[in-house]
Amino acid sequence: METATLQEKIEKLPPERLPEVIDFVESLLEQAQKQSATHLRMTWAGGLKEFRNQYTALELQKKSLEWWGD
């Protein structure tokens, strides 16, 4: 049994149902964007490594907040 593609399924819909499809797809895209924005990216990991011998972890945390504000 051959499965129709998404495009083929959409083309079989009556034209008055297309706005619902568009709204649904836009909703999914919006949710995906929100989800990706809330996930913590670890690109900063190791970024303060050069300072680990100069500061304790707590001092480094406070310093990073100071530097972030600059």
Secondary structure, DSSP 8 states (H G I E B T S, - for coil): -----HHHHHHHS-GGGHHHHHHHHHHHHHHHHHHHHHS---TTTTTTGGGTTTS-HHHHHHHHHHHHH-
